[in-house]
């Protein structure tokens, strides 16, 4: 199978407006394809394989959620290391232990409270996000995930990720158990799902 065959097949299958060179088609390099080609491809895939696409979408969504949970768990594990043994063990379970990459609402709640501590969210905004997490609509959880992910990236961009030398987190190390993940926050969010 050579590159021109793939290019001809691509043109025949999805239209002649493709801007894919024969080399790019042969290598599958993800080259720029016109909107018409993408539209035709999408229409074809949805007609034939809608269940497979939905499964792929939810699997991709789940992978994003797991990646965010893992990043949050790792950072909070590092924050509590040497400061609070109970909270550190809890985060160990979600970072390295038997609950690794498992979603629980307290993981998001801890990150929300940390974002509040750094003035990225207000109390009302947190209440709205919690209400969305309580909803049965999966799209709401996706929106909460995107919100937390984007605000987390902004916090990391402005303050850096936590490490023992980062001065932006000095106060947080001492107030974490009271302001970020206290017993009340943990118990309320664990009871939700």
C-alpha positions as CSV (number, residue, x, y, z in Angstrom):
1,X,0.0,0.0,0.0
2,X,1.6,3.3,-1.1
3,X,0.8,6.9,-0.3
4,X,-1.0,7.7,-3.5
5,X,-3.4,4.9,-2.9
6,X,-4.3,6.2,0.5
7,X,-4.7,9.7,-0.9
8,X,-6.9,8.6,-3.7
9,X,-9.0,6.5,-1.3
10,X,-9.3,9.5,1.0
11,X,-10.4,11.7,-1.9
12,X,-12.9,9.2,-3.2
13,X,-14.3,8.4,0.3
14,X,-14.5,11.9,1.8
15,X,-14.4,14.3,-1.1
16,X,-11.9,16.0,-3.3
17,X,-11.4,19.1,-1.1
18,X,-8.9,17.4,1.1
19,X,-5.6,19.2,1.6
20,X,-3.7,16.0,2.5
21,X,-0.5,15.2,0.6
22,X,0.0,11.6,-0.4
23,X,2.9,11.4,2.1
24,X,0.8,12.7,5.0
25,X,-2.0,10.3,4.0
26,X,0.4,7.4,4.0
27,X,1.8,8.4,7.4
28,X,-1.5,9.3,8.9
29,X,0.0,12.5,10.3
30,X,-3.2,14.2,11.2
31,X,-2.9,16.8,8.4
32,X,-5.3,19.7,7.8
33,X,-8.5,18.5,6.2
34,X,-11.3,20.8,5.0
35,X,-14.5,21.2,7.0
36,X,-16.4,19.5,4.2
37,X,-14.3,16.4,4.6
38,X,-14.7,16.4,8.3
39,X,-18.4,16.9,8.0
40,X,-18.7,14.0,5.6
41,X,-16.7,11.9,7.9
42,X,-18.8,12.8,10.9
43,X,-22.0,12.2,9.0
44,X,-20.7,8.8,7.9
45,X,-19.6,7.8,11.4
46,X,-22.8,8.9,13.1
47,X,-25.0,7.0,10.7
48,X,-23.0,3.8,11.0
49,X,-21.5,3.8,14.4
50,X,-23.3,6.1,16.8
51,X,-23.1,3.7,19.7
52,X,-19.3,3.3,19.3
53,X,-18.8,7.0,19.1
54,X,-20.8,7.6,22.3
55,X,-18.8,4.9,24.0
56,X,-15.5,6.5,22.8
57,X,-16.7,10.0,23.9
58,X,-17.6,8.7,27.4
59,X,-14.3,6.8,27.6
60,X,-12.4,9.9,26.6
61,X,-14.4,11.9,29.2
62,X,-13.6,9.4,31.8
63,X,-9.9,9.5,31.0
64,X,-9.9,13.3,31.4
65,X,-11.6,12.9,34.8
66,X,-9.1,10.3,35.9
67,X,-6.2,12.4,34.8
68,X,-7.5,15.4,36.8
69,X,-8.3,13.3,39.9
70,X,-4.8,11.9,39.7
71,X,-3.2,15.3,39.5
72,X,-5.3,16.7,42.3
73,X,-4.6,13.6,44.5
74,X,-0.9,13.9,43.9
75,X,-0.7,17.6,44.8
76,X,-2.8,17.2,47.9
77,X,-0.8,14.2,49.0
78,X,2.3,16.3,48.7
79,X,0.7,19.2,50.6
80,X,-0.3,17.0,53.6
81,X,3.0,15.1,53.7
82,X,4.6,15.7,57.1
83,X,1.8,18.0,58.1
84,X,-1.3,15.8,58.8
85,X,-0.8,12.1,58.9
86,X,-4.6,11.2,58.6
87,X,-5.2,13.4,55.6
88,X,-1.9,12.3,54.1
89,X,-2.9,8.7,54.3
90,X,-6.3,9.5,52.8
91,X,-4.6,11.2,49.8
92,X,-2.1,8.3,49.6
93,X,-5.0,6.0,49.0
94,X,-6.2,8.1,46.1
95,X,-2.7,8.9,44.8
96,X,-0.8,5.6,45.1
97,X,-3.1,3.2,46.9
98,X,-6.1,1.0,46.2
99,X,-8.3,4.0,45.3
100,X,-5.9,5.4,42.7
101,X,-7.7,7.5,40.0
102,X,-11.1,6.8,41.6
103,X,-13.4,9.7,41.6
104,X,-15.0,10.8,44.8
105,X,-16.7,14.2,45.3
106,X,-14.3,15.2,48.2
107,X,-11.4,15.2,45.6
108,X,-13.1,18.0,43.7
109,X,-14.3,19.7,46.9
110,X,-10.7,19.8,48.2
111,X,-9.6,21.4,45.0
112,X,-12.5,23.9,45.0
113,X,-11.7,24.9,48.6
114,X,-8.0,25.4,47.6
115,X,-9.1,27.6,44.7
116,X,-11.3,29.5,47.1
117,X,-8.3,30.0,49.4
118,X,-6.4,31.5,46.5
119,X,-9.4,33.7,45.6
120,X,-10.3,32.1,42.3
121,X,-13.8,31.2,43.5
122,X,-16.4,32.7,45.8
123,X,-18.6,30.8,48.3
124,X,-21.6,31.2,45.9
125,X,-19.7,29.8,43.0
126,X,-18.6,26.8,45.0
127,X,-22.3,26.2,46.0
128,X,-23.3,26.3,42.3
129,X,-20.6,23.8,41.4
130,X,-21.6,21.5,44.2
131,X,-25.2,21.7,43.0
132,X,-24.0,20.7,39.5
133,X,-22.1,17.8,41.0
134,X,-25.2,16.6,42.8
135,X,-27.1,16.6,39.6
136,X,-27.8,13.3,37.8
137,X,-27.0,15.0,34.5
138,X,-23.6,13.8,33.3
139,X,-23.0,17.0,31.4
140,X,-23.0,18.9,34.6
141,X,-20.2,16.8,36.0
142,X,-18.3,17.5,32.7
143,X,-18.8,21.2,33.2
144,X,-17.6,21.0,36.8
145,X,-14.6,19.0,35.6
146,X,-13.7,21.6,33.0
147,X,-14.2,24.5,35.5
148,X,-11.9,22.9,38.1
149,X,-9.4,21.9,35.4
150,X,-9.1,25.4,34.0
151,X,-9.0,27.2,37.3
152,X,-6.4,24.7,38.5
153,X,-4.3,25.4,35.5
154,X,-4.6,29.2,36.1
155,X,-3.6,28.7,39.8
156,X,-0.6,26.6,38.8
157,X,0.4,29.2,36.1
158,X,0.2,32.0,38.6
159,X,1.5,30.3,41.8
160,X,3.1,27.2,40.5
161,X,2.4,23.6,41.6
162,X,3.0,22.8,45.3
163,X,6.4,21.9,46.4
164,X,8.1,22.4,49.8
165,X,10.2,25.3,48.5
166,X,7.3,27.2,46.9
167,X,6.5,30.2,49.2
168,X,3.0,30.7,47.8
169,X,1.9,27.6,49.7
170,X,3.5,28.3,53.1
171,X,0.3,29.4,54.9
172,X,-1.7,26.6,53.2
173,X,0.5,23.9,54.7
174,X,-0.5,25.0,58.2
175,X,-4.2,25.7,57.5
176,X,-5.0,22.9,55.1
177,X,-6.9,20.7,57.7
178,X,-9.1,23.7,58.6
179,X,-9.7,25.6,55.4
180,X,-9.3,23.1,52.6
181,X,-10.3,19.6,53.6
182,X,-11.8,19.5,57.1
183,X,-13.9,16.8,58.6
184,X,-17.2,18.5,57.8
185,X,-16.3,19.0,54.1
186,X,-15.2,15.5,53.8
187,X,-18.2,13.9,55.4
188,X,-20.7,16.1,53.5
189,X,-19.1,15.3,50.1
190,X,-18.6,11.6,50.8
191,X,-22.4,11.3,51.6
192,X,-23.3,12.7,48.2
193,X,-22.2,9.9,45.9
